[in-house]
Amino acid sequence: MAGGLPSSMLAADSVATAHTVSVTALIAYCLLLALAGELVTHKSRLLRYAEEDRYRLLAMNMSDVISRHRRNGAVEFISPAAEALFGVPASGLAGHGLFDRVHVADRPAFLTAMADAARGEVRSVEFRVRCDGAVKFTDAGMTSFIWIEMRCKPLQQSAGVPLPGHAEVVAVLRDVTERKRHEEALAMARVEAEKADAAKSRFLATMSHELRTPLNAIIGFSEMIVQERELALDAARRIEYARLIHDSGKHLLSVVNGILDMSKMESGNFEIAAEPFEPREAILSCCDLMALKARDGGIDVVISAAEQLPAMVGDQRALKQILLNLLSNAIKFTERGGSVTVSARAEHDNLVLAVSDTGVGIGSADLKRIGDPFFQAGKTYQRRHEGTGLGLSIVKALVGLHKGEMAVESKLDEGTTVSITLPLDLEAPRPRGATVTMLSPPRADKPEFQVKKRA
């Protein structure tokens, strides 16, 4: 047609026919190519849809949550598993919905991990998220939180090349609340083990002194009495040595009794026997028993108790042991010329008993450990006063067995007040969840109290 080829030898009609056939063949070929291309495109689309369905099915059935975030942490996509994990629809977590549920204290760590992942780093972070479902982790007793572990990395193309600008992050979120509970339980067990080890060391250090001192005195003075002829001991010296042996034996017996009582209480073999008795008589009896010790130390014992204290139904032996331990401690740590006050009154259905002294007091750092076995507050007066550190531990255990409460108030160089609240009727049923309110120690200036001093 362009004249570039030799003239056809065919007739004009044949040339026209050939042209028509050629054009028709070209059109058919183009149609076939277009159809083949459409078929390939359609097949690729079907394969892509199948692959998306497969990934969507995996995301829907995974227990872990898959999410896609912008650089600032806003959620672009989050898998349906988030509804079961957080107790809210996935749509409620879109945008900043997830960030708003992150615990305030953990939000900086969350945003830092997102920013680092957007820059190309692979990060792992743990944080708390508020959950509207079942309570799994209680924060401050008000709101339910669960611990989440999030692993995040920059969003990549299929070839493994990050998207331009690293602007988006893909993350996998997993509930690790149970693991956190186990870690917390292990940490608490470790602390308890360390406390037990420290208590053992403290026990050995204390007992080595409290047992050796009286034993050495007993052995030494008894050997001197045996050799009285060689030493030419007179009657007065023998009596003095015998008294020292007796005092050492009593101290040794008190140490052993304290250890045995504490052991029985911790093992649950110490029983409280309830019986009717007059608490005022028991209080006066204990004060009479400690009067001699107080007089030797130049300390006044002041009794401030109502004349008509109601009768109690409880363990009289336990009450006396509580009061004797409190009086012994108060007298021990009060300097000559000081005083110890015993106060008692009835308040509602309870007996409120308080022992106050004007002694050396207890520092605020040691106050919270008062009542721990073998603990003696303050290194400065541990060396000045003998004792096993079991007195208040026994008191605390006995008060607990008697369904009561103990409170200690103290200031250094001003004195200590130990307040005990015991039910007047140990056998009376107490409402479930009821608590005993600690009452202020009674004052000696009230008219219903009688004050008397014992020299």
C-alpha positions as CSV (number, residue, x, y, z in Angstrom):
1,M,0.0,0.0,0.0
2,A,2.9,2.3,0.6
3,G,4.7,1.3,-2.6
4,G,7.7,-0.1,-0.8
5,L,7.1,-3.6,-2.1
6,P,6.9,-5.0,-5.7
7,S,3.5,-4.8,-7.3
8,S,1.3,-7.8,-6.6
9,M,0.9,-10.3,-9.3
10,L,-2.6,-11.0,-8.1
11,A,-5.7,-9.6,-9.5
12,A,-7.2,-6.5,-7.8
13,D,-10.0,-8.5,-6.3
14,S,-7.6,-11.0,-4.8
15,V,-5.5,-8.1,-3.3
16,A,-8.6,-6.6,-1.6
17,T,-9.5,-10.0,-0.2
18,A,-6.0,-10.4,1.2
19,H,-6.2,-7.0,2.8
20,T,-9.5,-7.8,4.4
21,V,-8.2,-11.2,5.7
22,S,-5.0,-9.6,7.2
23,V,-6.9,-6.8,9.0
24,T,-9.4,-9.3,10.3
25,A,-6.6,-11.5,11.5
26,L,-4.8,-8.5,13.2
27,I,-8.0,-7.5,15.0
28,A,-8.6,-11.1,16.1
29,Y,-5.1,-11.3,17.4
30,C,-5.4,-8.1,19.4
31,L,-8.7,-9.3,20.8
32,L,-7.1,-12.5,21.9
33,L,-4.2,-10.6,23.5
34,A,-6.7,-8.4,25.4
35,L,-8.7,-11.4,26.5
36,A,-5.6,-13.2,27.7
37,G,-4.5,-10.1,29.6
38,E,-7.9,-9.8,31.2
39,L,-7.8,-13.4,32.2
40,V,-4.4,-13.0,33.7
41,T,-5.5,-9.9,35.6
42,H,-8.6,-11.6,36.8
43,K,-6.7,-14.7,38.0
44,S,-4.2,-12.4,39.8
45,R,-7.1,-10.6,41.5
46,L,-8.6,-13.9,42.6
47,L,-5.2,-15.1,44.0
48,R,-4.8,-11.8,45.9
49,Y,-8.3,-12.1,47.3
50,A,-7.6,-15.7,48.3
51,E,-4.4,-14.6,50.0
52,E,-6.1,-11.7,51.8
53,D,-8.9,-14.1,53.0
54,R,-6.3,-16.5,54.3
55,Y,-4.5,-13.7,56.2
56,R,-7.8,-12.3,57.4
57,L,-8.8,-15.8,58.6
58,L,-5.5,-16.1,60.5
59,A,-5.9,-12.7,62.1
60,M,-9.4,-13.5,63.2
61,N,-8.5,-16.8,64.8
62,M,-5.2,-15.8,66.5
63,S,-5.3,-15.3,70.2
64,D,-2.7,-12.6,69.8
65,V,-3.8,-9.2,68.5
66,I,-2.3,-7.8,65.3
67,S,-2.4,-4.1,64.8
68,R,-1.2,-1.4,62.4
69,H,-0.3,2.0,63.8
70,R,0.7,5.4,62.6
71,R,3.9,6.9,64.0
72,N,2.1,8.6,66.9
73,G,0.5,5.3,68.0
74,A,-2.9,5.9,66.4
75,V,-4.5,2.6,65.3
76,E,-5.1,2.1,61.6
77,F,-6.1,-1.5,61.9
78,I,-6.5,-4.0,64.8
79,S,-7.6,-7.6,64.5
80,P,-10.9,-8.9,65.9
81,A,-9.1,-10.7,68.7
82,A,-8.8,-7.3,70.4
83,E,-12.5,-7.5,71.4
84,A,-12.0,-10.7,73.4
85,L,-8.8,-9.3,74.9
86,F,-9.9,-5.8,75.9
87,G,-13.7,-6.3,76.2
88,V,-14.5,-3.6,73.6
89,P,-15.2,-3.8,69.8
90,A,-12.3,-3.3,67.6
91,S,-13.8,-0.1,66.3
92,G,-13.6,1.4,69.8
93,L,-9.8,1.0,69.7
94,A,-9.3,2.7,66.3
95,G,-7.4,6.0,66.3
96,H,-6.4,6.9,69.8
97,G,-8.9,4.5,71.4
98,L,-6.1,2.0,72.4
99,F,-3.8,4.8,73.6
100,D,-6.5,6.2,75.9
101,R,-6.8,2.9,77.6
102,V,-3.1,2.6,78.3
103,H,-2.2,3.2,82.0
104,V,-1.0,6.8,82.5
105,A,2.3,5.7,83.9
106,D,3.0,3.4,80.9
107,R,2.1,5.8,78.1
108,P,5.7,7.3,77.7
109,A,7.0,3.7,77.2
110,F,4.3,3.0,74.6
111,L,4.9,6.1,72.6
112,T,8.7,5.6,72.7
113,A,8.4,2.1,71.4
114,M,6.2,3.4,68.5
115,A,8.6,6.1,67.6
116,D,11.6,3.8,67.7
117,A,9.8,1.2,65.5
118,A,8.8,3.9,63.0
119,R,12.5,4.7,62.7
120,G,13.3,1.2,61.7
121,E,14.0,-0.5,65.1
122,V,12.4,-3.7,66.4
123,R,11.0,-3.0,69.9
124,S,9.3,-4.9,72.7
125,V,7.5,-3.1,75.5
126,E,5.2,-4.1,78.3
127,F,2.4,-1.8,79.6
128,R,-1.0,-2.0,81.3
129,V,-4.3,-1.5,79.4
130,R,-7.7,-0.9,81.0
131,C,-10.0,-3.8,80.3
132,D,-13.8,-3.7,80.3
133,G,-14.1,-7.5,80.5
134,A,-13.5,-9.8,83.5
135,V,-11.3,-8.5,86.2
136,K,-7.8,-9.8,85.6
137,F,-5.5,-7.4,87.3
138,T,-6.7,-4.8,89.8
139,D,-4.8,-1.5,90.0
140,A,-5.3,0.4,93.3
141,G,-8.6,-1.6,93.8
142,M,-10.5,0.7,91.4
143,T,-9.9,-0.2,87.7
144,S,-9.2,-3.5,86.0
145,F,-6.0,-3.6,84.0
146,I,-4.2,-6.3,82.1
147,W,-0.6,-6.5,81.3
148,I,0.2,-6.4,77.5
149,E,3.5,-7.3,75.8
150,M,3.8,-5.5,72.5
151,R,6.4,-6.4,69.8
152,C,6.5,-3.8,67.1
153,K,8.5,-3.2,63.9
154,P,8.3,-0.9,60.8
155,L,5.7,-1.9,58.2
156,Q,7.4,-3.5,55.2
157,Q,6.5,-4.3,51.7
158,S,6.3,-7.9,50.5
159,A,10.0,-7.8,49.4
160,G,11.1,-6.9,52.9
161,V,11.7,-3.2,52.0
162,P,10.2,-0.8,54.5
163,L,7.6,1.6,53.3
164,P,8.9,5.1,52.4
165,G,9.4,7.3,55.4
166,H,8.9,4.4,58.0
167,A,5.6,6.2,58.8
168,E,3.7,3.1,60.0
169,V,4.3,0.3,62.5
170,V,2.9,-3.2,62.7
171,A,2.6,-4.8,66.2
172,V,1.6,-8.0,67.9
173,L,0.0,-7.6,71.3
174,R,-0.2,-10.5,73.8
175,D,-1.8,-10.8,77.3
176,V,1.0,-11.5,79.8
177,T,-1.0,-10.9,83.0
178,E,-0.5,-14.4,84.4
179,R,3.2,-14.2,83.8
180,K,3.3,-10.9,85.7
181,R,1.4,-12.5,88.5
182,H,3.9,-15.3,88.7
183,E,6.8,-12.8,88.6
184,E,5.1,-10.9,91.4
185,A,4.6,-14.1,93.4
186,L,8.2,-15.1,92.9
187,A,9.4,-11.6,94.0
188,M,7.3,-11.8,97.1
189,A,8.6,-15.3,97.8
190,R,12.1,-14.1,97.4
191,V,11.5,-11.2,99.8
192,E,9.9,-13.6,102.3
193,A,12.9,-16.0,102.0
194,E,15.3,-13.1,102.5
195,K,13.3,-12.0,105.6
196,A,13.3,-15.6,106.9
197,D,17.1,-15.8,106.4
198,A,17.5,-12.4,108.2
199,A,15.3,-13.6,111.0
200,K,17.4,-16.8,111.3
201,S,20.6,-14.8,111.5
202,R,19.0,-12.4,114.0
203,F,17.7,-15.4,116.0
204,L,21.2,-17.0,116.2
205,A,22.9,-13.7,117.1
206,T,20.3,-13.0,119.8
207,M,20.2,-16.5,121.2
208,S,23.9,-16.8,121.3
209,H,23.9,-13.9,123.8
210,E,20.7,-14.6,125.7
211,L,21.6,-18.2,126.3
212,R,25.3,-17.9,126.9
213,T,25.1,-15.1,129.5
214,P,22.8,-16.8,132.0
215,L,24.5,-20.2,131.4
216,N,27.9,-18.8,132.0
217,A,26.7,-17.2,135.2
218,I,25.0,-20.4,136.4
219,I,28.1,-22.5,135.7
220,G,30.6,-19.9,137.1
221,F,28.9,-19.1,140.3
222,S,27.9,-22.8,141.0
223,E,31.6,-23.8,140.6
224,M,32.6,-21.1,143.1
225,I,30.1,-22.4,145.6
226,V,31.4,-25.9,145.1
227,Q,34.9,-24.6,145.9
228,E,33.7,-22.5,148.9
229,R,36.4,-24.0,151.2
230,E,39.3,-23.2,148.9
231,L,37.8,-19.7,148.2
232,A,36.8,-19.2,151.9
233,L,33.4,-18.0,151.0
234,D,31.2,-16.7,153.9
235,A,27.5,-17.2,154.2
236,A,26.6,-13.8,152.8
237,R,28.7,-14.4,149.6
238,R,27.1,-17.9,149.2
239,I,23.7,-16.4,149.4
240,E,24.6,-13.7,146.9
241,Y,25.9,-16.3,144.4
242,A,22.8,-18.5,144.9
243,R,20.6,-15.5,144.2
244,L,22.6,-14.7,141.0
245,I,22.2,-18.4,139.9
246,H,18.5,-18.2,140.6
247,D,18.1,-15.0,138.6
248,S,20.1,-16.4,135.7
249,G,18.0,-19.5,135.8
250,K,14.8,-17.5,135.7
251,H,16.0,-15.4,132.8
252,L,17.0,-18.5,130.9
253,L,13.6,-20.1,131.6
254,S,11.9,-16.9,130.3
255,V,13.9,-17.1,127.1
256,V,13.0,-20.7,126.6
257,N,9.4,-20.1,127.4
258,G,9.2,-17.3,124.9
259,I,10.7,-19.4,122.1
260,L,8.3,-22.3,122.9
261,D,5.3,-20.0,123.1
262,M,6.1,-18.4,119.8
263,S,6.7,-21.7,118.2
264,K,3.4,-23.0,119.4
265,M,1.6,-19.9,118.1
266,E,3.2,-20.1,114.7
267,S,2.4,-23.8,114.4
268,G,-1.2,-23.2,115.4
269,N,-1.0,-25.4,118.5
270,F,-1.6,-22.5,121.0
271,E,-5.3,-22.7,122.0
272,I,-7.4,-19.9,123.5
273,A,-9.8,-21.1,126.2
274,A,-12.8,-18.8,126.8
275,E,-14.1,-18.4,130.4
276,P,-15.7,-15.6,132.4
277,F,-13.4,-13.5,134.5
278,E,-13.0,-10.0,135.9
279,P,-10.4,-8.0,133.8
280,R,-9.8,-5.4,136.5
281,E,-8.6,-8.1,138.9
282,A,-6.3,-9.6,136.2
283,I,-4.9,-6.1,135.5
284,L,-4.2,-5.3,139.2
285,S,-2.6,-8.8,139.6
286,C,-0.2,-8.2,136.7
287,C,0.8,-4.7,138.0
288,D,1.4,-6.2,141.4
289,L,3.7,-8.8,139.9
290,M,5.8,-6.2,138.0
291,A,5.8,-3.7,141.0
292,L,9.1,-5.1,142.4
293,K,10.9,-4.9,139.1
294,A,9.6,-1.3,138.6
295,R,10.7,-0.3,142.1
296,D,14.2,-1.7,141.6
297,G,14.5,0.5,138.5
298,G,13.1,3.6,140.2
299,I,10.0,3.6,138.0
300,D,6.4,4.5,139.0
301,V,3.6,2.3,137.8
302,V,0.3,4.2,137.5
303,I,-3.0,2.3,137.1
304,S,-5.9,4.1,135.4
305,A,-8.8,1.7,135.3
306,A,-12.5,2.2,135.7
307,E,-13.9,0.8,138.9
308,Q,-16.7,-1.0,137.2
309,L,-15.1,-2.8,134.3
310,P,-17.6,-5.3,132.8
311,A,-16.8,-9.0,133.1
312,M,-15.1,-10.7,130.1
313,V,-15.5,-14.0,128.4
314,G,-12.1,-14.8,127.2
315,D,-8.7,-16.4,128.0
316,Q,-7.6,-14.8,131.3
317,R,-4.2,-16.5,130.9
318,A,-3.7,-14.8,127.5
319,L,-4.8,-11.4,128.9
320,K,-2.3,-11.7,131.7
321,Q,0.5,-12.8,129.4
322,I,-0.3,-9.8,127.1
323,L,-0.2,-7.3,129.9
324,L,2.9,-8.8,131.6
325,N,4.9,-8.7,128.3
326,L,3.8,-5.1,127.7
327,L,4.7,-4.1,131.3
328,S,8.0,-5.9,131.1
329,N,8.9,-4.0,127.9
330,A,7.8,-0.7,129.2
331,I,9.8,-1.0,132.4
332,K,12.9,-2.3,130.6
333,F,13.0,0.7,128.2
334,T,12.2,3.4,130.8
335,E,15.0,5.2,132.6
336,R,15.1,5.6,136.3
337,G,12.7,8.3,137.5
338,G,10.2,7.6,134.6
339,S,6.7,6.2,134.8
340,V,4.6,3.5,133.2
341,T,0.8,3.9,132.9
342,V,-1.7,1.1,132.5
343,S,-5.1,2.3,131.3
344,A,-8.3,0.2,130.8
345,R,-11.9,1.0,129.9
346,A,-14.8,-0.6,128.2
347,E,-15.9,0.9,124.9
348,H,-19.0,-0.6,123.2
349,D,-18.3,-4.4,123.2
350,N,-14.6,-4.1,123.6
351,L,-12.0,-3.8,126.3
352,V,-9.5,-1.1,125.5
353,L,-6.2,-1.6,127.2
354,A,-3.2,0.7,126.9
355,V,0.3,0.6,128.4
356,S,2.3,3.9,128.1
357,D,5.8,4.7,129.2
358,T,8.2,7.6,129.2
359,G,11.1,5.6,127.9
360,V,13.5,5.8,125.0
361,G,10.8,5.4,122.3
362,I,10.9,3.8,118.9
363,G,12.0,5.4,115.6
364,S,9.6,5.7,112.8
365,A,11.8,3.5,110.6
366,D,11.5,0.7,113.2
367,L,7.9,1.2,114.1
368,K,6.5,-0.7,111.1
369,R,8.5,-3.8,112.1
370,I,7.4,-3.9,115.6
371,G,5.8,-7.3,116.3
372,D,8.2,-9.3,114.0
373,P,9.8,-12.2,115.8
374,F,13.3,-11.5,117.2
375,F,13.2,-7.9,116.1
376,Q,14.5,-5.3,118.5
377,A,14.1,-1.7,117.5
378,G,17.1,0.7,117.5
379,K,20.7,-0.5,117.5
380,T,21.6,2.0,120.2
381,Y,19.4,0.4,122.8
382,Q,19.7,-3.1,121.7
383,R,23.1,-3.2,123.3
384,R,21.8,-1.6,126.6
385,H,18.8,-3.9,127.2
386,E,18.7,-7.6,127.2
387,G,15.9,-9.5,125.5
388,T,15.0,-11.8,122.7
389,G,12.8,-9.5,120.7
390,L,9.8,-11.9,121.3
391,G,7.8,-9.9,123.7
392,L,5.7,-7.8,121.3
393,S,5.6,-10.8,118.8
394,I,3.9,-12.9,121.5
395,V,1.5,-10.0,122.3
396,K,0.6,-9.5,118.6
397,A,0.0,-13.3,118.2
398,L,-2.1,-13.5,121.4
399,V,-4.2,-10.5,120.4
400,G,-4.8,-12.0,117.0
401,L,-5.9,-15.3,118.6
402,H,-8.2,-13.3,120.8
403,K,-9.8,-11.6,117.8
404,G,-8.4,-8.2,118.8
405,E,-6.1,-5.6,117.4
406,M,-2.9,-3.9,118.5
407,A,-1.6,-0.4,117.7
408,V,1.7,1.1,118.6
409,E,2.5,4.8,118.8
410,S,5.9,6.0,119.7
411,K,8.4,8.9,119.5
412,L,12.1,8.8,120.2
413,D,13.0,10.1,123.7
414,E,9.3,10.7,124.5
415,G,8.0,7.2,125.1
416,T,5.7,4.5,123.7
417,T,2.0,3.6,123.9
418,V,0.8,0.2,123.0
419,S,-3.0,0.0,122.7
420,I,-4.9,-3.4,122.7
421,T,-8.5,-3.8,121.8
422,L,-10.1,-7.1,122.8
423,P,-13.8,-8.3,122.5
424,L,-15.5,-8.5,125.9
425,D,-17.2,-11.7,124.8
426,L,-14.8,-13.9,122.8
427,E,-17.6,-16.4,122.0
428,A,-20.1,-13.8,120.7
429,P,-20.5,-14.0,116.9
430,R,-19.0,-11.1,115.0
431,P,-20.5,-9.8,111.7
432,R,-18.6,-11.0,108.6
433,G,-16.2,-8.3,107.4
434,A,-16.5,-6.4,110.7
435,T,-13.4,-4.6,111.8
436,V,-12.3,-3.4,115.3
437,T,-11.7,0.4,115.4
438,M,-8.7,1.3,117.4
439,L,-9.7,3.7,120.2
440,S,-7.6,6.4,121.8
441,P,-5.9,5.5,125.1
442,P,-8.0,6.5,128.1
443,R,-6.9,9.6,130.1
444,A,-6.2,9.5,133.8
445,D,-7.9,12.9,134.3
446,K,-11.4,11.5,133.6
447,P,-13.5,11.2,136.8
448,E,-14.5,7.6,136.1
449,F,-10.8,6.4,136.5
450,Q,-9.0,5.8,139.7
451,V,-5.3,6.5,139.7
452,K,-2.9,4.9,142.2
453,K,0.8,4.6,142.3
454,R,2.9,1.7,143.3
455,A,6.3,2.4,144.6
